[in-house]
Amino acid sequence: MKKIIFLLLLFYSTGFGQIDNLTKISIEQKSATDFERSHIFEVSDTLFYFYRMPSSQVISIDFSIDNGATWTLLQKTGSLGLISSGELSIDIVHVDQGNFIIGYSTFPNTLKLLSYNLYTNTFEQTGNTHAVGGSQLELLRIDESSFIASIKNSQDDVYYFISADMGETWSDKMYFPEIEKQTNPLSLTYFNETIYSVFIDQNENSIYLFLSEDNGETWYSPVEIYSSTEKIQTASIYSDNSKIYVVFEQLHPVNFSEYFQSDIHYILSEDQGITWSESFRYTKFIGNDNISNLIYLNGKLFVLSLSNRSQFDIYDTYLGLLTTTEDPAPPLVYWISSPSSVKFGKEYSIRVFAVDDSEVTKVELELDGKVYQLYDDGNHGDSLAGDNIYGAFLESFEPTEPLPSVGVDINKIFFPIKNDGTIANLPSSVIKKLKLIVEDDNANQSAIDFNISFSPSYNNSNYALYDNKVIIFSSGFWLSGYAGSNLWANAVASSSLIEDYLPGNVGSTADDPDNLVYSVRASDTPFGTEWQNWRKAVEQGAYFYDGDGDGIYDPVDKNSNGVWDPNEDKPDILYNASFFTVYNDGRPAGQRRWSTVNPLGIEIRQTVFASNQNTILDDVIFIRYSILYKGLNNPSEPDSLTDVIFSIWADVDNGDHSDDKFGSDTLLNAGFIYNKGTDDLFGSNPPAIYKVITQGPLVKTDNPDDVGYNRMGPALGEISYQGYKNSGLTAFTGHIGGDSYLRDPSNTREARNYMKGLMIDGNEMNPCTSPYGEVHGNVNCETVNPLFWFSGDPVTNTGWIFKFAEDVRTEASTGEFTLVKNEPMDIIVAYVVGRGIDHLNSIDRAREITRYVHEEYERNFSTLVNVEDKQEELPTQFHLSQNYPNPFNPATKIKYTIGVVDENFRPLQTQLIVYDILGRKVKTLVNEVKAPGTYEITLDASQLASGVYLYRLSAGNFIQTKKMIILK
């Protein structure tokens, strides 16, 4: 396979040409190529770039067939067992074609040589490992079997070792003549049977040359070949078999501060080092350029240099040829002053300190297709005129499209959500990339990309807030069941490092640009942008009001009157706003914390809705999880997932994260988290947070008197299911940060145990003996249900109470139920925040709100509609529809509408009763108070005989009767 790759490289290579300008090396593995040393080689007109990722035990090799403009990872070597984290512990020598010698320092400061073949990506050790006492080295190959290893140790001592037998044996430590401490191992080159080396005298700013004519056994005394009044550092020596080059760094003062720029210079000798040329300047950039490596190959002297010309505080590697490559020397952007975060709708300013060795002629910013000019005139927030600081005021940014994550800020609760199901613990902001262009009078440019975060004006928090203080660090859900006989579990629980869901429908790609959070508000203009954007949401599974009954969402103002009419389509708007997104369990098993679970093809269509009508509901966030098992078209997958449990999971941090307590409220189908007392953030009255199972999953009971519901609000109505019940809270558990026993589950079985109300090992927690709680108030601990942890009342201090104050995470579970393929199951949960006069009164307040939440649900959310919109939203007439199908066996559906009777939208006592043909009552389908709206119920007639039956709707003064036929 490797041979095929190399044949393709040879076929596609167009031949190595000149590198006219310094070329930045960019690789996929690392955003900045800031390697102290890397290596470049040319083999068959293809460039190969050898580098070591930080602390890696392998060498990565990229290739380029366009003179270094683009690079592609070719391969990585096997593990080398490197000791040092730095790149100076490795040197590579090209032997011929695809053969190399890799020298490197291994433990403990010993030298090892490897023969490496590029084509086969294999290596084998050459010679023996030799102790050298230092980790930085330069390796010189004299001939086929002779090497000199130049070493620098941690005390900055420099010395060398000689081998004449391919590293089988090495000399004792040998010292260079008249040389004191150096910051790098000495550079060596071999030319005309002579070894040349150089070193720097830092005190004199001079470079000295010395040489050996007997392969390093003895040396001539050093001779000064260059000196300067400016500081010199890092000198290296190379030969191209006709000339000798000494390449070094020299510091030059700049005219705007005490700052010095570092440039790469070189001198050359054409008479074997006897005389030397003047200094030539290889780089001219006003920032820093440093030597990384120089390699002579195929008649070219390649230079790898490190430069901060792309961004002042980040270095990248640049490629050039020493004597021919030009340096365009772009302006230096010394700093950029910009806000890290800007509120939506707020003007902001940006300042840039940019200088050049000639003149800066243009400073511009590009953002969202617009170009902004920056000025140095003292009038644009740029400091003083003519001080090289450029500034501009930029117009405000407002998001105009759906986003991958949003902060739901409808009412008193700020609730960040993301398109993968994550709640809180995520940015609620929009990241925008800006491009800065600085140009000088020679048209040389510096281009720098940087980001600014734009966030809602409500706040700039990653977490759920109440009264602008943290209440939830992270939240989501757990889901578990059986696929055949195989137990599975997945979750969205980011602070527990469980993130098994990806944005989008089953089968889509996670980075599809349409995988967003779509929002619509009651205040949005009818048929406007938000209503049109909802088309994408509907394509992904969102509900909508189908005014014309054609099954297609098409929000068109049919009569052009500018307002919505009941025969026109509109989005699923509950409360004052709805937020929809869809995600699926597509994360591969190998990327999961519970790594034995593969994707099953589960899709969750999530709708968040909330109210801000200055009512009790302003302290509530609702979430509808519409769970759909689609499968993955695998012939062996089951038609249904059984024994499924859904858990509301939350890492509630009620102010300070370490002082929270938790308990369950079985009367309200909820779990709750409260504070031990006064909190550092909230003070003397921290809130209590209830997690409420508002509409549990439908569970089949086979009892015809049982009725389950899927309530979708007044506009969409409700669907009832005879012979089913909605599951309530079936277990409540929790675990504690840092606890060795009540810890995060590490596998599916442990998660399942929690979801069933058990401890992590599968045993029940004993209320009588558990060290985590105590039973108070003359309650018999033997009678306490162990599946609902800490189900007592902290307000009265009766029942089973959690003893400690900790960093807690909790699960409010409901089920078990069945997910039939392609049949959605809707579960509605509520997050309720109650804040009273103290921490215990906050529990009472949260209970009061939670009771109202259940009442609202029973009324099918009838008060969620704005008063001014109710006449438009709610039906004005009563109606009983013909059952469908008809005739039927054994089940049929009956839809009916309760109209508005007065300005108070009063609910009415409603009955829907089935009679036989003789007028005898055979089944009561509905007998309860119903608010205005449309409803649907399923009649199961499996226990009734064939024949004609009557069904009658009565509500207030309205009575209507229709016929239906059971045909068996």
HELIX and SHEET records of a PDB file:
HELIX    1   1 LYS A    2  TYR A   12  1                                  11    
HELIX    2   2 GLU A   87  SER A   89  5                                   3    
HELIX    3   3 SER A  494  SER A  496  5                                   3    
HELIX    4   4 THR A  529  GLU A  539  1                                  11    
HELIX    5   5 ALA A  589  GLN A  591  5                                   3    
HELIX    6   6 ILE A  616  ASP A  619  5                                   4    
HELIX    7   7 THR A  666  LEU A  668  5                                   3    
HELIX    8   8 THR A  748  MET A  755  1                                   8    
HELIX    9   9 CYS A  781  THR A  783  5                                   3    
HELIX   10  10 HIS A  839  GLU A  858  1                                  20    
HELIX   11  11 SER A  862  LEU A  864  5                                   3    
HELIX   12  12 VAL A  867  GLU A  873  1                                   7    
SHEET    1   A 4 THR A  23  LYS A  24  0                                        
SHEET    2   A 4 ILE A 314  LEU A 321 -1                                        
SHEET    3   A 4 LYS A 300  GLN A 311 -1                                        
SHEET    4   A 4 ASP A 289  LEU A 297 -1                                        
SHEET    1   B 4 HIS A  39  VAL A  43  0                                        
SHEET    2   B 4 THR A  46  TYR A  51 -1                                        
SHEET    3   B 4 SER A  60  SER A  64 -1                                        
SHEET    4   B 4 THR A  72  LYS A  76 -1                                        
SHEET    1   C 4 ILE A  90  ASP A  96  0                                        
SHEET    2   C 4 ASN A  99  THR A 106 -1                                        
SHEET    3   C 4 THR A 110  ASN A 117 -1                                        
SHEET    4   C 4 THR A 122  ALA A 131 -1                                        
SHEET    1   D 3 GLN A 136  ARG A 141  0                                        
SHEET    2   D 3 PHE A 147  LYS A 152 -1                                        
SHEET    3   D 3 VAL A 158  SER A 163 -1                                        
SHEET    1   E 4 LEU A 188  PHE A 191  0                                        
SHEET    2   E 4 THR A 194  ASP A 201 -1                                        
SHEET    3   E 4 SER A 206  SER A 212 -1                                        
SHEET    4   E 4 VAL A 223  SER A 227 -1                                        
SHEET    1   F 4 ILE A 232  SER A 239  0                                        
SHEET    2   F 4 ILE A 244  PRO A 253 -1                                        
SHEET    3   F 4 PHE A 260  SER A 269 -1                                        
SHEET    4   F 4 PHE A 280  ARG A 281 -1                                        
SHEET    1   G 3 LEU A 332  SER A 337  0                                        
SHEET    2   G 3 TYR A 348  VAL A 355 -1                                        
SHEET    3   G 3 ILE A 389  LEU A 394 -1                                        
SHEET    1   H 5 SER A 341  LYS A 343  0                                        
SHEET    2   H 5 GLN A 445  SER A 455  1                                        
SHEET    3   H 5 VAL A 430  ASP A 440 -1                                        
SHEET    4   H 5 VAL A 360  LEU A 367 -1                                        
SHEET    5   H 5 LYS A 370  GLN A 373 -1                                        
SHEET    1   I 6 SER A 405  VAL A 408  0                                        
SHEET    2   I 6 ILE A 413  LYS A 418 -1                                        
SHEET    3   I 6 ALA A 464  TYR A 466 -1                                        
SHEET    4   I 6 LYS A 469  ALA A 483 -1                                        
SHEET    5   I 6 ASN A 486  ALA A 493 -1                                        
SHEET    6   I 6 ILE A 498  GLU A 499 -1                                        
SHEET    1   J 7 SER A 405  VAL A 408  0                                        
SHEET    2   J 7 ILE A 413  LYS A 418 -1                                        
SHEET    3   J 7 ALA A 464  TYR A 466 -1                                        
SHEET    4   J 7 LYS A 469  ALA A 483 -1                                        
SHEET    5   J 7 SER A 640  VAL A 652 -1                                        
SHEET    6   J 7 VAL A 808  VAL A 820 -1                                        
SHEET    7   J 7 ALA A 731  ILE A 736 -1                                        
SHEET    1   K 3 LEU A 502  PRO A 503  0                                        
SHEET    2   K 3 ALA A 577  ASN A 584 -1                                        
SHEET    3   K 3 TYR A 518  ARG A 521 -1                                        
SHEET    1   L 8 LEU A 502  PRO A 503  0                                        
SHEET    2   L 8 ALA A 577  ASN A 584 -1                                        
SHEET    3   L 8 ILE A 602  ALA A 610 -1                                        
SHEET    4   L 8 VAL A 620  TYR A 629 -1                                        
SHEET    5   L 8 MET A 825  GLY A 834 -1                                        
SHEET    6   L 8 ALA A 688  GLN A 695 -1                                        
SHEET    7   L 8 ALA A 670  ASN A 675 -1                                        
SHEET    8   L 8 ASP A 660  ASP A 665 -1                                        
SHEET    1   M 2 PHE A 544  TYR A 545  0                                        
SHEET    2   M 2 LYS A 570  PRO A 571 -1                                        
SHEET    1   N 2 LEU A 698  LYS A 700  0                                        
SHEET    2   N 2 TYR A 724  ASN A 726 -1                                        
SHEET    1   O 5 VAL A 707  ARG A 711  0                                        
SHEET    2   O 5 GLU A 718  GLN A 722 -1                                        
SHEET    3   O 5 GLY A 933  ASP A 940  1                                        
SHEET    4   O 5 ALA A 891  ILE A 898 -1                                        
SHEET    5   O 5 HIS A 879  LEU A 880 -1                                        
SHEET    1   P 2 GLY A 773  HIS A 776  0                                        
SHEET    2   P 2 GLY A 799  PHE A 802 -1                                        
SHEET    1   Q 4 LYS A 921  LYS A 930  0                                        
SHEET    2   Q 4 LEU A 908  ASP A 916 -1                                        
SHEET    3   Q 4 GLY A 947  ALA A 955 -1                                        
SHEET    4   Q 4 PHE A 958  ILE A 966 -1                                        
END                                                                             
